[in-house]
Amino acid sequence: EVKVVESGGGLVHPGGSLRLSCEASGFSNSVLSMNWFRQAPGKERELVARIFPVSGTTNYADSVKGRFTISRGNGRNTAYLEMNNLKHEDTAMYICCARAANDYWGQGTQGTVSS
């Protein structure tokens, strides 16, 4: 059974940081990429960051470049998302997707930036 589980969300003040974790397990096929999306009220789901585990290559949305960093964990299909200098507009449900033979989605973790 494939499981994708996120953690690390919470409430933070503007300028603060959150570190999200995505742990994917139970795959029969290789994980091709690990992806962080976010969904905010009134906005389309946005691909925030992507990492290709084999190569380590990363991609970022323009809106988060220079502030967010995606990285690989050790010993498992794990992707961390370090979010720094958070802004109100970063408030969203952050959802991890592991791409293998199909896409597998977690339930998400809420990140809220508020004064």
Secondary structure as the mmCIF struct_conf table of DSSP 4:
data_model
#
loop_
_struct_conf.conf_type_id
_struct_conf.id
_struct_conf.beg_label_comp_id
_struct_conf.beg_label_asym_id
_struct_conf.beg_label_seq_id
_struct_conf.end_label_comp_id
_struct_conf.end_label_asym_id
_struct_conf.end_label_seq_id
STRN STRN1 LYS A 3 SER A 7
STRN STRN2 GLY A 10 VAL A 12
TURN_TY1_P TURN_TY1_P1 PRO A 14 GLY A 15
STRN STRN3 LEU A 18 SER A 25
BEND BEND1 SER A 28 ASN A 29
STRN STRN4 SER A 33 GLN A 39
TURN_TY1_P TURN_TY1_P2 PRO A 41 GLY A 42
BEND BEND2 LYS A 43 LYS A 43
STRN STRN5 GLU A 46 ILE A 51
TURN_TY1_P TURN_TY1_P3 PRO A 53 SER A 55
STRN STRN6 THR A 58 TYR A 60
TURN_TY1_P TURN_TY1_P4 ASP A 62 ARG A 67
STRN STRN7 PHE A 68 ARG A 72
BEND BEND3 ASN A 74 ARG A 76
STRN STRN8 ASN A 77 MET A 83
BEND BEND4 ASN A 85 ASN A 85
HELX_RH_3T_P HELX_RH_3T_P1 HIS A 88 ASP A 90
STRN STRN9 ALA A 92 ARG A 99
BEND BEND5 ALA A 100 ASN A 102
STRN STRN10 ASP A 103 TRP A 105
STRN STRN11 THR A 109 VAL A 113
#
